[in-house]
Amino acid sequence: MNSSLKVIKRQLTILCFFCLTTITVAQEKNSFVIPDSLADKTYEYLFGRLRKNYKDTLSSLIYLNSALTKATIENNKQIKAISYNTLSAFEKDKGKKLKLIESAILEGEGIEDVELIPVYLNIGYVYSNYYEYEKALTYYIKALQFSEKFDIEVYTYILYTNIAKVKESIGKHDEALALYKKSLNYGNKKHPNDTIKKIINIINVSESLRNNKKYDSASYYYNSIIKIAYQKFPNYGKILTINEGINTFFKKEYVESERLLINGSSTLEIYPENQSYYILSQIYLGKIQQLQYDDIEKAKSYYLKVDSILDKTQLIIPEASIGYDFLKTYYKNKEDFKNQLDITNKYLKLKTIISSRNLKTTDLLFADFDKPQLLKNKQELIDKLENKTSLTTAYASLFIFVLILIFIIQYIRYKKQIKIYNSIIKNLNNEAAIDTARSKKTIPSTPIQKLNIDEEVIDYVLKKLKNFESKNEFLKTEINVHLLAKKCNTNTKYLSKIINTHKGKSFINYINDLRIIYILKELKENPKLERYTIKSISEEAGFNTAESFATAFKKKTGIRPSFYLKKLKNDPTIDQQS
């Protein structure tokens, strides 16, 4: 266990350093040659030197690429996964970063080891930063399963916080709060003297309490730590002051809120990581000028400051819609159509970006935005500006074209899903037809003569598999390649080869596809199932989690289970009698 803890500390240190690093990788894949001085060094030595030289980019990359090249030669998938993952932390470019992440995922597939926890943790972190929350959750949960399996509490509670941030981002504030509180309690118990960790945990809990409209509780947490924060980490003290100012705003204590927001923001050091707090302070100061003082011009000055910062930083702050909504009305009343057009475009861009994150709660985030009315007002503005000046003609045409393009893409996507659904319903008794509806390529099969397995053994195993399928034994959640190999009186290597060749897919895909075909038929033939939750349906199909079920369902059919169930309930061709 001591060696495992050393490995964990090494990986956690590397991950923490590299998650805060933004350096472009210079080396290209497969072009690196291990220096003679490192040719005989162990992985432990290379990663140890990497940790010690993390500030020296060139040296770090030499050690890291040496480990990757050595692992590639030796086909050490675990070290390759760790190396690709660590390289991704050096990469700024989104496309290249995700390619490295995908390589780490590929190499780590099927491996269960404590060293892969930081790999999946970082993968989730990267996807979360790009707003791909469903993918982020998939890998956070995978890392969490490993951390719980190996009883690594420090990772478990890091993952609780990261998962809570995703839940907060998609509007599941009550679920996020429960996880934040777990992380806070863990930190207080295990690291009572770690002030910085305690401050960050309290900020997370307090912000979540505010999002849950528990304003007095949020104030309690802020007040419990703010003095210590100012003494040891003044910038965090200012962030806490801004947060309490926002919290007080929602209590409608506008004068006190203004005092706190001005106090926190006026001396806040504007680092990239706390810039969003400064922007929020200016947004709510602008709102206070409207509600408390009815000072339109001063409110305008705050909102224009926010607009200027967002132009420079390209940050996406959902609350900025407060300012843009105000400025649209302000310029409309002044008949300043040029500025009204500019602000309306920024407002629409903000809302479009937020909605494009493909979240299940997008409609909630977008609910206060009356899109048809906004587009109507937009056209009226364009007409007025054409009478006043011809400068915006091309701009207006481009804007309309973009809108039409967005609507067309959404329509095509919907029609494609409908087509897949209809194909599934039509061909439910034909498993191959569902694969055709998805139009996915199967895994290339290996000719039987290359399997190096006696044909009698192959026939015997195939008969066992047929019996396994007919009895629906794939619905057992505990089934794995070892158990199935035992049932077939063979070894896992032979079983995997036979499934790959004769079923055209990997073992995992083979089991998952059987489960999905089963549940598709059950949903059609047993209308009671339609009233089940996704989680309950996933359990009926033999999956351990709703997330793994949803992933397998989408992979097999090409549509999400939620879409399929919605269409099935409203399908007049399906017998709805219970």
C-alpha positions as CSV (number, residue, x, y, z in Angstrom):
1,M,0.0,0.0,0.0
2,N,2.9,2.3,0.6
3,S,4.1,2.1,-3.0
4,S,0.5,2.8,-4.1
5,L,0.4,5.9,-2.0
6,K,3.7,7.1,-3.4
7,V,2.2,6.6,-6.9
8,I,-0.9,8.6,-5.9
9,K,1.1,11.5,-4.5
10,R,3.3,11.5,-7.6
11,Q,0.3,11.6,-10.0
12,L,-1.7,14.1,-7.9
13,T,1.2,16.4,-7.8
14,I,1.8,16.2,-11.5
15,L,-1.9,16.7,-12.2
16,C,-2.2,19.7,-9.9
17,F,0.8,21.4,-11.5
18,F,-0.2,20.7,-15.1
19,C,-3.9,21.6,-14.7
20,L,-2.7,25.2,-13.9
21,T,-0.2,25.2,-16.8
22,T,-0.9,26.5,-20.3
23,I,2.2,25.7,-22.4
24,T,2.1,24.6,-26.0
25,V,3.6,21.2,-26.8
26,A,6.5,21.4,-29.3
27,Q,7.1,17.7,-30.0
28,E,5.1,16.0,-32.7
29,K,3.8,12.4,-32.2
30,N,6.3,9.7,-33.2
31,S,9.1,12.2,-33.9
32,F,10.8,12.0,-30.5
33,V,14.0,10.1,-29.9
34,I,14.9,9.2,-26.3
35,P,18.3,10.8,-25.3
36,D,21.0,8.3,-24.6
37,S,21.2,9.5,-21.0
38,L,17.6,8.4,-20.4
39,A,17.5,5.3,-22.5
40,D,17.8,2.9,-19.5
41,K,15.9,4.9,-17.0
42,T,12.7,3.6,-15.3
43,Y,9.3,5.1,-15.6
44,E,9.5,6.1,-11.9
45,Y,12.7,8.0,-12.5
46,L,11.3,9.8,-15.6
47,F,8.1,10.9,-13.8
48,G,10.1,11.8,-10.8
49,R,12.3,14.1,-12.8
50,L,9.2,15.5,-14.6
51,R,7.7,16.5,-11.3
52,K,10.9,18.2,-10.1
53,N,11.3,20.1,-13.4
54,Y,7.7,21.0,-14.1
55,K,8.6,24.8,-14.4
56,D,11.2,24.0,-17.1
57,T,9.0,23.3,-20.1
58,L,11.8,21.9,-22.3
59,S,13.1,19.5,-19.6
60,S,9.6,18.4,-18.7
61,L,8.7,17.5,-22.2
62,I,11.9,15.6,-22.7
63,Y,11.1,13.4,-19.6
64,L,7.5,13.0,-20.6
65,N,8.1,12.1,-24.2
66,S,10.9,9.7,-23.1
67,A,8.3,7.9,-20.9
68,L,5.8,7.9,-23.8
69,T,8.3,6.6,-26.4
70,K,9.5,3.9,-24.0
71,A,5.9,2.9,-23.2
72,T,5.1,2.8,-26.9
73,I,8.1,0.5,-27.6
74,E,7.1,-1.8,-24.7
75,N,3.4,-1.5,-25.5
76,N,2.7,-0.4,-21.9
77,K,-0.8,0.9,-22.2
78,Q,-1.1,2.2,-18.7
79,I,2.0,4.4,-19.0
80,K,0.9,5.5,-22.4
81,A,-2.5,6.6,-21.0
82,I,-0.8,8.6,-18.2
83,S,1.7,10.2,-20.6
84,Y,-0.9,11.3,-23.2
85,N,-3.1,12.6,-20.3
86,T,-0.1,14.6,-18.9
87,L,0.8,15.9,-22.4
88,S,-2.7,17.3,-22.8
89,A,-2.1,19.6,-19.8
90,F,0.7,21.3,-21.8
91,E,-1.5,21.9,-24.9
92,K,-3.5,25.1,-25.4
93,D,-5.2,24.2,-28.7
94,K,-8.6,22.6,-28.1
95,G,-8.4,20.2,-31.0
96,K,-4.9,18.9,-30.2
97,K,-5.7,18.7,-26.5
98,L,-8.8,16.6,-27.2
99,K,-6.7,14.3,-29.5
100,L,-4.3,13.7,-26.7
101,I,-7.2,13.1,-24.3
102,E,-8.8,10.6,-26.8
103,S,-5.4,8.8,-27.0
104,A,-5.3,8.5,-23.2
105,I,-8.9,7.1,-23.2
106,L,-8.0,4.5,-25.8
107,E,-4.9,3.3,-24.1
108,G,-6.6,3.1,-20.7
109,E,-9.6,1.1,-21.9
110,G,-10.1,-2.1,-19.9
111,I,-7.3,-1.3,-17.4
112,E,-8.3,-0.9,-13.7
113,D,-5.5,0.7,-11.8
114,V,-5.2,3.5,-9.2
115,E,-2.8,5.4,-11.5
116,L,-5.6,5.9,-14.0
117,I,-7.7,7.9,-11.5
118,P,-5.9,11.2,-12.3
119,V,-6.1,10.4,-16.0
120,Y,-9.9,10.2,-15.9
121,L,-10.1,13.1,-13.5
122,N,-8.2,15.3,-16.0
123,I,-10.3,14.1,-18.9
124,G,-13.4,15.1,-17.1
125,Y,-11.9,18.4,-16.2
126,V,-11.0,19.2,-19.8
127,Y,-14.4,18.2,-21.1
128,S,-16.0,20.3,-18.4
129,N,-14.0,23.4,-19.4
130,Y,-15.3,23.0,-23.0
131,Y,-18.9,22.7,-21.6
132,E,-19.2,19.1,-22.7
133,Y,-20.8,18.2,-19.4
134,E,-22.2,14.8,-20.2
135,K,-18.7,13.5,-21.3
136,A,-17.2,15.2,-18.2
137,L,-19.6,13.3,-15.9
138,T,-18.8,10.0,-17.7
139,Y,-15.1,10.2,-16.8
140,Y,-15.6,11.8,-13.4
141,I,-17.9,8.9,-12.5
142,K,-15.4,6.4,-13.9
143,A,-12.6,8.0,-11.8
144,L,-14.9,8.0,-8.8
145,Q,-15.6,4.3,-9.2
146,F,-11.9,3.6,-9.2
147,S,-11.2,5.9,-6.2
148,E,-13.9,4.2,-4.2
149,K,-12.7,0.7,-5.3
150,F,-9.2,1.5,-4.1
151,D,-10.4,3.5,-1.1
152,I,-8.6,6.7,-2.1
153,E,-10.6,9.3,-0.2
154,V,-8.6,12.3,-1.4
155,Y,-9.6,11.6,-5.0
156,T,-13.2,10.8,-4.0
157,Y,-13.7,14.3,-2.5
158,I,-12.0,16.1,-5.3
159,L,-14.4,14.3,-7.7
160,Y,-17.4,15.2,-5.5
161,T,-16.4,18.9,-6.0
162,N,-15.9,18.5,-9.8
163,I,-19.2,16.6,-10.3
164,A,-20.9,19.2,-8.2
165,K,-19.6,22.0,-10.5
166,V,-21.1,20.2,-13.5
167,K,-24.4,19.7,-11.7
168,E,-24.4,23.4,-10.8
169,S,-23.7,24.4,-14.4
170,I,-26.7,22.4,-15.7
171,G,-29.1,23.7,-13.0
172,K,-29.1,20.8,-10.6
173,H,-28.4,23.1,-7.6
174,D,-29.8,20.9,-4.9
175,E,-27.7,17.9,-6.0
176,A,-24.6,20.1,-6.3
177,L,-25.1,21.4,-2.8
178,A,-25.2,18.0,-1.2
179,L,-21.8,17.1,-2.9
180,Y,-20.2,20.5,-1.9
181,K,-21.2,19.9,1.7
182,K,-19.6,16.4,1.6
183,S,-16.4,17.9,0.4
184,L,-16.5,20.6,3.0
185,N,-17.1,18.1,5.8
186,Y,-14.3,15.9,4.5
187,G,-11.9,18.8,4.3
188,N,-12.7,20.0,7.9
189,K,-12.2,16.5,9.2
190,K,-9.1,15.5,7.3
191,H,-7.4,18.8,6.7
192,P,-8.6,21.2,9.5
193,N,-5.5,23.4,9.2
194,D,-5.7,23.8,5.4
195,T,-7.1,27.3,5.2
196,I,-7.0,27.7,1.4
197,K,-8.9,24.4,0.9
198,K,-11.5,25.5,3.5
199,I,-12.0,28.9,1.9
200,I,-12.6,27.3,-1.5
201,N,-15.0,24.7,-0.1
202,I,-17.0,27.4,1.7
203,I,-17.2,29.5,-1.5
204,N,-18.5,26.5,-3.4
205,V,-21.1,25.7,-0.6
206,S,-22.2,29.4,-0.3
207,E,-22.6,30.0,-4.0
208,S,-24.6,26.8,-4.2
209,L,-26.8,27.9,-1.3
210,R,-27.5,31.2,-3.1
211,N,-28.4,29.3,-6.2
212,N,-30.8,27.2,-4.0
213,K,-32.2,30.5,-2.7
214,K,-31.0,29.8,0.8
215,Y,-29.6,33.3,1.3
216,D,-29.4,33.4,5.1
217,S,-27.5,30.1,5.1
218,A,-25.1,31.4,2.5
219,S,-24.4,34.5,4.6
220,Y,-23.7,32.3,7.6
221,Y,-21.0,30.4,5.7
222,Y,-19.5,33.6,4.3
223,N,-19.3,35.2,7.7
224,S,-17.6,32.1,9.2
225,I,-14.5,32.4,7.1
226,I,-14.2,36.0,5.7
227,K,-12.0,37.4,8.6
228,I,-9.5,34.5,8.3
229,A,-9.5,34.9,4.5
230,Y,-8.6,38.6,4.7
231,Q,-5.8,37.9,7.2
232,K,-4.2,35.1,5.2
233,F,-5.4,35.4,1.6
234,P,-6.8,39.0,1.0
235,N,-7.9,38.3,-2.6
236,Y,-10.1,35.5,-1.4
237,G,-11.5,37.8,1.2
238,K,-12.5,40.2,-1.5
239,I,-14.1,37.4,-3.5
240,L,-16.1,36.4,-0.4
241,T,-17.2,40.0,0.0
242,I,-18.4,40.2,-3.6
243,N,-20.3,36.9,-3.2
244,E,-21.9,38.1,0.0
245,G,-22.8,41.4,-1.8
246,I,-24.6,39.3,-4.5
247,N,-26.2,37.2,-1.8
248,T,-27.4,40.4,0.0
249,F,-28.8,41.7,-3.3
250,F,-31.1,38.7,-3.5
251,K,-32.3,39.5,0.0
252,K,-33.2,43.0,-1.4
253,E,-30.9,44.7,1.0
254,Y,-29.6,46.9,-1.8
255,V,-27.7,49.6,0.2
256,E,-25.7,47.0,2.1
257,S,-25.2,45.0,-1.1
258,E,-23.8,48.0,-2.9
259,R,-21.4,48.6,0.0
260,L,-20.1,45.1,-0.1
261,L,-19.8,45.0,-3.9
262,I,-17.9,48.2,-4.1
263,N,-15.6,47.2,-1.2
264,G,-14.9,43.8,-2.7
265,S,-14.4,44.9,-6.3
266,S,-12.5,48.2,-5.8
267,T,-9.3,46.5,-4.6
268,L,-9.7,43.1,-6.2
269,E,-6.6,42.0,-8.1
270,I,-7.9,41.1,-11.5
271,Y,-6.3,37.7,-12.3
272,P,-7.9,35.6,-15.0
273,E,-9.3,33.1,-12.5
274,N,-11.2,35.8,-10.5
275,Q,-12.2,38.1,-13.4
276,S,-15.7,36.6,-13.4
277,Y,-16.2,37.8,-9.8
278,Y,-15.3,41.4,-10.8
279,I,-17.7,41.2,-13.8
280,L,-20.5,40.0,-11.5
281,S,-19.9,42.8,-9.0
282,Q,-20.4,45.4,-11.8
283,I,-23.5,43.7,-13.1
284,Y,-25.2,43.8,-9.7
285,L,-24.0,47.3,-9.0
286,G,-25.7,48.3,-12.2
287,K,-28.9,46.6,-11.1
288,I,-28.8,48.3,-7.8
289,Q,-28.7,51.7,-9.5
290,Q,-31.9,50.8,-11.3
291,L,-33.8,49.3,-8.3
292,Q,-32.6,51.5,-5.4
293,Y,-31.8,54.8,-7.0
294,D,-33.5,54.8,-10.3
295,D,-30.2,56.2,-11.7
296,I,-30.4,55.1,-15.4
297,E,-27.1,56.8,-16.4
298,K,-25.1,55.3,-13.6
299,A,-26.6,51.8,-14.3
300,K,-25.6,52.3,-18.0
301,S,-22.0,53.1,-17.0
302,Y,-21.7,49.8,-15.0
303,Y,-23.2,47.7,-17.9
304,L,-21.0,49.3,-20.5
305,K,-18.0,48.5,-18.3
306,V,-19.1,44.9,-18.3
307,D,-19.6,44.9,-22.0
308,S,-16.1,46.3,-22.5
309,I,-14.5,43.6,-20.4
310,L,-16.5,40.8,-22.1
311,D,-15.4,42.1,-25.5
312,K,-11.7,41.8,-24.4
313,T,-11.9,38.5,-22.5
314,Q,-14.5,36.6,-24.5
315,L,-15.8,35.2,-21.2
316,I,-19.4,33.9,-21.1
317,I,-21.2,35.2,-18.0
318,P,-25.0,34.3,-18.1
319,E,-25.8,37.1,-15.8
320,A,-24.5,39.6,-18.4
321,S,-27.9,39.3,-20.0
322,I,-29.2,41.6,-17.3
323,G,-27.0,44.4,-18.6
324,Y,-27.7,43.7,-22.3
325,D,-31.4,43.7,-21.7
326,F,-31.1,47.1,-20.0
327,L,-28.9,48.6,-22.7
328,K,-31.3,47.4,-25.5
329,T,-34.1,49.3,-23.9
330,Y,-31.9,52.3,-23.1
331,Y,-30.8,52.7,-26.7
332,K,-34.3,52.0,-28.0
333,N,-35.6,54.9,-26.0
334,K,-32.8,57.2,-27.2
335,E,-33.6,56.0,-30.8
336,D,-29.9,55.1,-31.1
337,F,-30.6,52.2,-33.5
338,K,-26.9,51.5,-34.3
339,N,-26.0,50.9,-30.6
340,Q,-29.3,49.0,-30.1
341,L,-28.4,46.7,-33.0
342,D,-24.9,46.1,-31.6
343,I,-26.2,45.3,-28.1
344,T,-29.0,43.1,-29.4
345,N,-26.5,41.1,-31.4
346,K,-24.3,40.6,-28.3
347,Y,-27.4,39.5,-26.3
348,L,-28.3,37.0,-29.0
349,K,-24.8,35.7,-29.2
350,L,-24.6,35.2,-25.4
351,K,-27.9,33.3,-25.3
352,T,-27.0,31.2,-28.4
353,I,-23.6,30.2,-26.9
354,I,-25.2,29.2,-23.6
355,S,-28.0,27.2,-25.3
356,S,-25.4,25.5,-27.6
357,R,-23.8,23.7,-24.7
358,N,-26.3,20.9,-25.3
359,L,-27.5,20.7,-21.7
360,K,-30.7,19.0,-20.7
361,T,-31.6,22.3,-18.9
362,T,-30.9,24.6,-21.8
363,D,-34.6,25.5,-22.0
364,L,-34.5,26.7,-18.4
365,L,-31.4,28.9,-19.0
366,F,-33.1,30.2,-22.1
367,A,-36.7,30.5,-20.7
368,D,-36.5,34.3,-20.1
369,F,-35.4,35.0,-23.6
370,D,-38.4,35.5,-25.9
371,K,-36.6,34.5,-29.1
372,P,-39.4,35.2,-31.7
373,Q,-40.1,38.7,-30.2
374,L,-36.3,39.4,-30.2
375,L,-36.0,38.4,-33.9
376,K,-39.0,40.6,-34.7
377,N,-37.5,43.6,-33.0
378,K,-34.2,42.8,-34.7
379,Q,-35.8,43.1,-38.1
380,E,-37.5,46.4,-37.2
381,L,-34.1,47.7,-36.1
382,I,-32.6,46.7,-39.4
383,D,-35.4,48.4,-41.3
384,K,-34.9,51.6,-39.4
385,L,-31.1,51.5,-39.9
386,E,-31.5,51.0,-43.6
387,N,-33.5,54.2,-43.7
388,K,-30.8,56.0,-41.7
389,T,-27.7,54.5,-43.2
390,S,-26.7,51.8,-45.7
391,L,-23.7,50.6,-43.7
392,T,-25.5,47.7,-41.9
393,T,-27.1,46.1,-45.0
394,A,-24.5,43.4,-45.4
395,Y,-24.3,42.9,-41.7
396,A,-28.1,42.4,-41.4
397,S,-28.1,40.0,-44.3
398,L,-25.3,37.9,-42.7
399,F,-27.2,37.9,-39.4
400,I,-30.4,36.6,-41.0
401,F,-28.4,34.0,-42.9
402,V,-26.9,32.7,-39.6
403,L,-30.3,32.5,-38.0
404,I,-31.7,30.6,-40.9
405,L,-28.7,28.3,-40.9
406,I,-29.2,27.6,-37.1
407,F,-32.9,26.8,-37.7
408,I,-32.0,24.5,-40.7
409,I,-29.4,22.6,-38.6
410,Q,-31.8,22.1,-35.8
411,Y,-34.5,20.9,-38.2
412,I,-32.2,18.4,-39.9
413,R,-31.1,17.1,-36.6
414,Y,-34.6,16.5,-35.5
415,K,-35.6,14.9,-38.7
416,K,-32.6,12.6,-38.5
417,Q,-33.7,11.5,-35.0
418,I,-37.2,10.8,-36.2
419,K,-35.9,8.8,-39.1
420,I,-33.8,6.6,-36.7
421,Y,-36.8,6.2,-34.4
422,N,-39.1,5.1,-37.2
423,S,-36.5,2.6,-38.5
424,I,-36.0,1.1,-35.0
425,I,-39.8,0.6,-34.5
426,K,-40.1,-0.9,-38.0
427,N,-37.3,-3.4,-37.5
428,L,-37.4,-4.2,-33.8
429,N,-37.4,-7.9,-34.4
430,N,-34.3,-7.7,-36.5
431,E,-31.2,-6.8,-34.5
432,A,-29.1,-6.1,-37.6
433,A,-31.6,-3.6,-38.9
434,I,-31.1,-1.4,-35.8
435,D,-27.4,-1.4,-36.5
436,T,-28.3,-0.3,-40.1
437,A,-30.5,2.5,-38.7
438,R,-27.5,3.8,-36.8
439,S,-25.2,3.3,-39.8
440,K,-22.3,2.5,-37.6
441,K,-19.3,0.4,-38.7
442,T,-18.8,-2.9,-37.0
443,I,-15.4,-3.9,-35.7
444,P,-13.5,-5.6,-38.5
445,S,-13.7,-9.4,-38.1
446,T,-10.7,-11.7,-38.2
447,P,-10.9,-14.6,-40.6
448,I,-11.6,-17.9,-38.8
449,Q,-8.5,-19.5,-40.0
450,K,-6.4,-16.9,-38.2
451,L,-8.0,-17.4,-34.8
452,N,-5.8,-20.5,-34.1
453,I,-8.7,-22.1,-32.3
454,D,-10.0,-25.6,-33.0
455,E,-13.3,-25.3,-35.0
456,E,-15.0,-27.7,-32.6
457,V,-14.2,-25.4,-29.7
458,I,-15.6,-22.4,-31.7
459,D,-18.8,-24.3,-32.5
460,Y,-19.2,-25.3,-28.9
461,V,-18.6,-21.7,-27.6
462,L,-21.1,-20.3,-30.2
463,K,-23.8,-22.7,-29.0
464,K,-23.1,-21.7,-25.4
465,L,-23.4,-18.0,-26.5
466,K,-26.7,-18.7,-28.2
467,N,-28.0,-20.4,-25.1
468,F,-26.7,-17.4,-23.0
469,E,-28.6,-15.0,-25.3
470,S,-31.8,-17.0,-25.4
471,K,-32.0,-17.1,-21.6
472,N,-31.4,-13.3,-21.3
473,E,-28.5,-14.0,-19.0
474,F,-26.8,-10.8,-20.3
475,L,-29.3,-8.9,-18.0
476,K,-27.3,-9.9,-14.9
477,T,-25.4,-6.8,-13.8
478,E,-22.5,-8.9,-12.6
479,I,-21.8,-10.5,-15.9
480,N,-18.3,-10.0,-17.2
481,V,-15.9,-11.7,-19.6
482,H,-14.5,-13.9,-16.9
483,L,-17.9,-15.2,-15.8
484,L,-19.1,-15.8,-19.4
485,A,-15.9,-17.6,-20.3
486,K,-16.5,-19.9,-17.3
487,K,-20.1,-20.5,-18.5
488,C,-18.7,-21.4,-22.0
489,N,-16.0,-23.7,-20.5
490,T,-13.3,-21.7,-22.2
491,N,-10.8,-19.0,-21.4
492,T,-11.3,-15.2,-21.7
493,K,-8.8,-15.0,-24.6
494,Y,-10.6,-17.5,-26.7
495,L,-14.0,-16.1,-25.8
496,S,-13.0,-12.5,-26.8
497,K,-11.6,-13.7,-30.1
498,I,-14.7,-15.7,-31.0
499,I,-17.0,-12.7,-30.1
500,N,-14.8,-10.3,-32.0
501,T,-14.9,-12.6,-35.1
502,H,-18.5,-14.0,-35.1
503,K,-20.3,-11.1,-33.4
504,G,-18.3,-8.4,-35.1
505,K,-17.8,-6.4,-31.9
506,S,-15.9,-6.3,-28.6
507,F,-17.2,-8.1,-25.5
508,I,-18.5,-4.9,-23.9
509,N,-20.3,-3.8,-27.0
510,Y,-21.7,-7.4,-27.4
511,I,-23.2,-7.4,-23.9
512,N,-24.4,-3.8,-24.2
513,D,-26.0,-4.3,-27.6
514,L,-27.9,-7.4,-26.4
515,R,-29.2,-5.3,-23.4
516,I,-30.3,-2.5,-25.7
517,I,-32.1,-4.8,-28.2
518,Y,-33.8,-6.4,-25.2
519,I,-35.1,-3.2,-23.7
520,L,-36.2,-1.8,-27.0
521,K,-38.4,-4.8,-27.5
522,E,-39.7,-4.6,-23.9
523,L,-40.5,-0.9,-24.2
524,K,-42.6,-1.6,-27.3
525,E,-44.4,-4.7,-25.9
526,N,-44.8,-3.6,-22.3
527,P,-46.2,0.0,-22.2
528,K,-45.9,0.0,-18.4
529,L,-42.1,0.4,-18.8
530,E,-42.7,3.8,-20.5
531,R,-43.7,5.2,-17.1
532,Y,-40.4,4.2,-15.5
533,T,-37.6,6.6,-15.0
534,I,-34.4,6.3,-17.1
535,K,-32.6,4.9,-14.1
536,S,-35.3,2.2,-13.5
537,I,-35.2,1.2,-17.2
538,S,-31.4,1.0,-17.1
539,E,-31.7,-1.4,-14.2
540,E,-34.2,-3.5,-16.1
541,A,-31.7,-3.7,-18.9
542,G,-28.9,-4.8,-16.6
543,F,-26.9,-1.6,-16.4
544,N,-25.4,-0.4,-13.2
545,T,-25.9,3.3,-13.9
546,A,-28.3,5.4,-15.9
547,E,-25.3,7.1,-17.5
548,S,-23.8,3.9,-18.8
549,F,-27.2,2.9,-20.2
550,A,-27.7,6.3,-21.9
551,T,-24.2,6.0,-23.5
552,A,-24.8,2.4,-24.7
553,F,-28.3,3.3,-26.0
554,K,-27.0,6.3,-28.0
555,K,-24.1,4.3,-29.4
556,K,-26.4,1.4,-30.5
557,T,-29.4,3.4,-31.8
558,G,-28.0,6.9,-32.6
559,I,-30.6,8.7,-30.4
560,R,-30.9,9.3,-26.7
561,P,-33.2,7.2,-24.6
562,S,-35.2,10.3,-23.4
563,F,-36.0,11.2,-27.0
564,Y,-37.0,7.6,-27.8
565,L,-39.3,7.3,-24.8
566,K,-41.0,10.6,-25.6
567,K,-41.7,9.5,-29.2
568,L,-42.8,6.1,-28.0
569,K,-45.4,7.5,-25.6
570,N,-46.9,9.7,-28.3
571,D,-46.7,7.1,-31.1
572,P,-50.3,6.2,-32.2
573,T,-49.0,3.0,-33.9
574,I,-47.9,1.5,-30.5
575,D,-50.5,-0.2,-28.3
576,Q,-50.7,2.0,-25.2
577,Q,-53.0,-0.3,-23.2
578,S,-51.6,-1.1,-19.8
